[in-house]
């Protein structure tokens, strides 16, 4: 019968190989303390470009990014900017299409548009106080943005990634989130709908949520998608521009979430509406409280949006839409206040 060993410690002791002592990373009281510790740590060779009381712009590993303070001291907040192309500078439709394309391709970030500076900006967030290695979240965000600037990742992260959910180790945030959604912490009546090697879908009664393995182990994206607007995205430029603006306006209602129409280059997916949130977790963390907090906030926003779609988005405010396709629940009472139509 083969010997079962959980790790290499037994063999190292057997062969007389000393084990390296590991020191837990320092924990900081607030996100801004962690930011200050990171930018002044000589190990990371951070170049400070500009600094204010609640904001700092740095260059780290040839990437320029911004670190923003959270007044509520709950979230690490990292921002990156990406300039418009010549085409995006010359066309409002191209500008919004570029926004949707970045949302589709670079899923860790919540993308928005800065018309004044002619740039897109992408925000990455990490729920701070439950992270085992708080400053690793900053390095992870910089690592992901390299896919945009140079097309590859090269920032040093841990060779081994561990995240814990329901007292079990997972090798990625996505796997941990799959376990959490299948466990007691998930919303009531959640059940696995279907599964593939890279993606799992969960039936939550009113909607199907998807969790997919991403490019890196340190984050996962949970999303709800719908095809309600696909036929309209195939119409004229004016209609497409209106839909881009509407979805960005909705995104701005809610912190942390991403709300857009997919731009994939494939007819079967382009125009699908996605509402999603990225969950960034450092290696060694117990992810249960992170998943619980982020998912509850996200699900409340999705329910708020769903009420808006069924009530405020109607024959008077959107006469161009076929409202007969909606499936309203009889006797449903609104839980969130009316919002009207979004503005950009």
PyMOL commands that set and color helices and strands:
alter all, ss='L'
color gray80, all
select helices_A, chain A and resi 9-14+31-39+42-44+86-90+92-105+134-149+173-181+230-233+237-251+288-312+323-325
alter helices_A, ss='H'
color red, helices_A
select strands_A, chain A and resi 47-52+55-60+63-68+75-83+110-114+119-127+163-165+168-170+191-195+199-203+208-212+219-226+258-261+273-280+285-286
alter strands_A, ss='S'
color yellow, strands_A
deselect
rebuild
show_as cartoon
